[in-house]
Amino acid sequence: MRFALIVLALASFTHCSSRTPTSVGPRQTPAPPGSPPPATATPTPAAPAAPAEAASPTPSGPTFSTPTRFGRLAIYTVSLPGAAQEDPGPLLLLDDALSQGLAEVRELDATPATPTANAPVPAEDVVEQIQQRGDGAAVGTLVIENKSDTPIFVLAGTVVKGGKQDRQIGQDFVVDARQTTPVDAFCVEQGRWHAQREGAATDGKFAAVPALATSKVRAAGQYRKDQQAVWHNVAETNKAHAKATDSGTLLATLDDPEVAARIDALSRQVGAHLAASTPRDALVGLAWAIDDRIQGVRWFAHRRVFDLVADKLVRAAAVDALTAEAAGPAPALAPPPPPDAVARFVAEVEREAAEVRATPAKNDNEYRESERAWGSATVLKGKDGKRARPLAYDFIAK
């Protein structure tokens, strides 16, 4: 699988102002009492003139299945033959590392005064991008400490709550074993800048949230690097779901019991579909569409990596679909795009020139942009500074 590796010349960050107005598939959880009935899975044949077989953006690349529809959400499985997969070795998801006490996410100013001997010094370009406040915190930077012997994989769009403001992680990071690394972040809570959340002290630390940010909120930060656009899309998400807090946090929606129950219900349906997909050892990712529009595509170098993050990705697709439903009915229930349309969506981005964005973590990220989508690849750093094969691929609609 050869992919041209890409990206935009990235503009400098615009950060928050504190006072301005399952073996395969997700880990299953039981339905909470009173949960709404889940959407019915409907295998959807490709649009009238499309072939039924899976499609691939390149002859040796991953293939996309025909879609299965769950209401307005259509899910495509992404498959890669075992011989074409590359196992990166053990990885921990940030959520799991936090729940096991193997990691800590904190404000920059909450970093211990005496760093560990192997904690890397932030690269100059990272330091230059830090927007300091008078109290020493950095709105656009958080710190992740990996206390384990296993690298931690942090997906772009991961929402963390606590600290002095709720944030989303600004791009993919692989934090190496026993390392403390600064990571890009964008504010998803406009009206708070203090270490008290819901009446409890945060001590400058954060917990992870099960769902990723919506695709629009994530893209505004990761790809557009536009804090105002992040705030706008957070506000639009909360408005669609009729949820609000004084601080304007995205967690008004993601933490709401009613919305969370709907996310759980839809995620269980999609997770069951993925678990039944065959061949299971070839399943490395998923793509999703809302109505007749492709929304996102994400796959990984090995099925084990997808197993690790599948629940987060399924929930991300569910949040996108439920937000679209909350915003208003579709004009008409059009058939989802066929698999070859997903392949073209990816191929259009892959044809564009790539540009690397270095990180102080174990990976660099390569970005690209087409007329209708953005894309990125998460590339592990090889030995002696050499580049290794990408760990993950991401494509998201504009």
N, C-alpha and C positions, 0 to 999 in steps of 0.2 A: 504494500500500500504506500504509494508515494503521494505526498501532498505538498504543494507549494506552500511555503511558510511565510506569513504576511504581516502587515498592519499599517494603520494610519500613523502619521506623525501626530503624537498625542499632545493636546493642549495642557497647560498647567491646571492643577486642581482649583476648583472653587468650593470652599468648604463651608460648613455650617456657621452661622452666627448664633450665639447662644440665646440671645434675647429677642431675636426677630420672630414680628408676628410671622416463607419466604426463603427457601434456599435460593431461589431466583425471584426477583421482585422484592417489594418492600416488606419489612418486618411487620407482621400483622398485629393489630390490637383489637380487642373486642369492642363491639358497638356500645356506646354509652346509652343508658336508659333514655328513651324519648328521642333517639336519633331519627332523622328523616329517612325514609326508604331510599336505598342507593339507586343510582341510575342503572338502567338495564343495558347490559353489554349487547351490542348489535353488530355482528360481523358485517362489514360494509364492502360490497364489491366495488372495485375501482370504477371511476366515472366512465360513462358509456364507451368511449373509444379507447380506454386505457387497457394495457395488458394486465392480467391477473397476477402474473409472477412478480417476485420482488425485483426491485431496481437498485442499481449501484451507481454512485457518481463517477467511479473509475473502474476499469476492468478488474482490478485486484482489491478494490475497496469494500467497505461494508455494504450490505444489502438491506433494503427497507421492505417490510412486509406490506400486504394490503391492510388498510386501516380497519380497526374495530371501533365502533362508535358507542359512546356513553353519553347520551343526550347530545349536547353541542360539542362535546370533546371527542376527538378522534385520536386514537393511539396507534402508532406504528412501531413494531419492534425493529431493532437494528442488530444485525447478525454479522459475525465475522468468523470464518473457519478457524478451528483451533490452531492450524499450522501458521496462520497469519497473525495470531495473537502473541503478545509479548508480556510475560509476567514481570511486573516491576518489583516483586517481593512484598513483604508484609507492609501494610499501611493501616493506620487508625483514622476513622472519621472524627472530626473535631467534637461532634456531639458525644460520641462514645468516650473519647478521652476525658472530656469534662465530667461526665457522669461517673467515671471511675476514679476521678481525682488525679488523672495523669497529665492534666494540662490546666493552664490558667490563662484567661483572656482579661486584660486589664488596660486601664488608661496608661498613657505614656508616663505620666507623673507618679503612677503607683508602682513603677519598677523598683525593686529592692535597691537600696543604696550600694550594696556590694554585689555586683553581678557575678554569676558563676564563671568559672575560668574559661569555659568553652562558649560563652555567650558571644555571638558575633557583634562587632561594632557596625552600626548601620552604615551603608554605603553613602558617600557624599551626596549623591543625587537624591537619596531618600531623605536625608537630613534637610536638604534645601527645600524639599516640598512640604516639610512639616510647618503647619501654621500654628504657632505657639500662642497660648493665652497667658494672661498674667499669672495664673496659678501653676503654670508649668505643663498643663495638659496639652495635647495636640488633637484637634478635632478630626483631622484627616488621617490620623495614625493611631492604631492600637498596637499592643504588644501581646504576642502569644508565646507562652513558655511551655515547651514540651518537656515534661518530667519523665517521660518513658524512654524505652530503648527502641521504639518503633516510630518511623516518620509519621506525621499527622497530615492528612489531606484536608484542606479547607476549600470548600467550593465558593466561588464568587456568588454573591447574593445571600450568603449565610447571614441570618439576622441574629444579632446578639443583643440582649436586653440587660440594662443595669448601668454601671459606670455613671457618667454625668449626662449622657444622652444615649438612647438606643441607636445602634449603627447597623449597617450592612457591610460585609467584607467586600472590598472593591475589586478584587480579581482572585484567581486561583492561587493558592499557596501550598507548598509542601514544606512543612517545618520539620527539619531533620531531628533525629533523636538527640535528646539532651541539649537542645538549642533554644535560645530565646531570640525571637525575630520580630521586628516591626512589620506591620502589614497595613496596606491601604484600607481606608474605611470611609464611608459616607454616612451622614446623619439621616436617620429616618424618624427623628423626633425633634421638631423645630423649637419647641417652647420650654425646654428644660436645660439647665447647665448647673447641676449640683448633684452631690452624691447621695441623694435620697430618692427612692422610687417606691411609690405606693406606701409611704410612711416608714419604710425600712432603709437603713443605711446600706449602700452598695459597696463601700470601701474601695470604690474605683474599679470593681470587678464585674464580670459579665457572665450570663448563662446563655446557652444556645437555644434557639427556637426551632421546633420540628420542621416548619415550612420555610422554604426559601422566600425571598422577596418575589413579588410578581415580576413577570418578564419585563414590563415597562419600567418598574422601579429599578430593577437590576441593570437594565441596559442604559438608563439615564446616568448611572454611576460608572459602571464598568466600561462601557463603550463611548458614551458621550462625554463623560467626566464633567457633568453639569449638575452642581448641587441644587440649583434652582429647579431644574427639571426633575430631580429626585423628589424634592418637596412637593412639586406640582402633582406628580403621579401618586405619591403617598396620599395627598389630599383627595385625589380622584378616586382612589381605591376605597378610602374610608367613606366618601360620599356615596359611592355605589352601594355599599353595604349598610349605609345609614348608621355608621358607628363613629364615635368621636370621643376624644379625651381633651383635657385642657392643654396638654402639651403637643397634641397633634401627632402622636406616634403611630406608626404603621401597626403596632401591636394592638391598637384599638380594634382592628379587624382580625389579625391573626390569633390573638389571645381570646377573642370573644367566644364564649361557650357555644352559642348557636352556630356561628360560622365554623368553629373547630369541629363540631359534630358533622357538619356537611362535608368538610374536607376529609374527615376520617371515613365517612361512608363511601364517597367517591373513590378515595385512595384504595380502600379495600377491594372494590370492584376491579380497578385497574391492576392492582397487585395480584389478584387471583388470575387475571388474564395473562400477566407476564409469567406467573408460576406455571401455567399450563402450556406456555409457548414451547415449540420444538423447532430444531434441536436445542435443548436447554444449554448445552455447553458452548453454543455459538452465540448466545445472547449477550451483547456487550453495550446496549444502550437503547434509547427510545427517542421517538420524534412525536410531536403532537400538533394538532391543528384545532382551531376553534372555528366552527361552521365550515366555510370553504377556504380558509386562509391558514397556511402553515405558520405556526407560531415559534417553534423551537426544535432543535435537533441536538442531541448530546450523546456521544459514545466514548468508549474507553479502550485502552490498549489490551485489556484482558477482562474476561468475564468476572474474575474475582473483584476487580475494582468496581465494576458495575453493581455487583451484589452489595458492595459496601455502601454505595450512594443511592441505590435504587429508590429507597423510601423517600429521600429528600426530593428526587427528581419527579417522582409520581405526585407527591404533594404539591410541587411547584406547578405541574400541569393542572392539577385539580383546582388550585387557587386561581390560576388564569381563567379556567372555564367558569368557575363559580362567580368570579368578578364580572366576566362578560354577561352572565345571566342576570346578575344583580343590577347591572347597568341598564338593562332593557332587553326585550325580546328580539330575537333575530328577525330580519325582514322576511326571510323564508328559510326553511330547513334545507339548505343546499347540500349535495353530497360532498364529502371531504375530498381533497386532492388525491389523485392516484399516486402510487409509489414512485413512478418516474418523475412526477412533479417535485417530490421531496429530493430526489437525486439531482434534479436541475437546480433546485434552491441551493443545495450544498456546492455543486460544481461552479455556479456563478461566483460564489465567494472565493472558492479555491483558486480560481483563475487570476485573482487580483494579487498584486505584489504584497509581500509580507514585510513587516517591520517588527523588530524584537523590542520588548520592554523588559529590561533586566530587573530582577528582584534580589533582595538580600537573603532569600530563602533557598531551598534546594532546587528550585525551578526558575526558568524564565518563561515569559508568555509572549506568544506571537499573534499579532492582530492583523485583521484584514477587513475590507469593507466592499460590498457590492452595492448596486443601486437599491436593492430592497432588503438587505440584511447585513449584519455584522458577523464576524467569525473570529475564533481564537483557538490556539493550541497551547496546551500546558506541557512544556518540554523540560524534562529532568536534566540537570547538569551532569555531564559525564565526568570521568576522571580527567584531571589536569585541565579543567576548564572546557573540555570538549562537550559538544551537545549530543544528547541521547535522543532516542525516538520519543515522539510525543506520548504523554500519558493519557491525555484527554483532548477531545475536540468539542467545540461548542459553536452553535449557529443560532442566531436569534433574529426574528423579523423586526424591521424598523416600524 
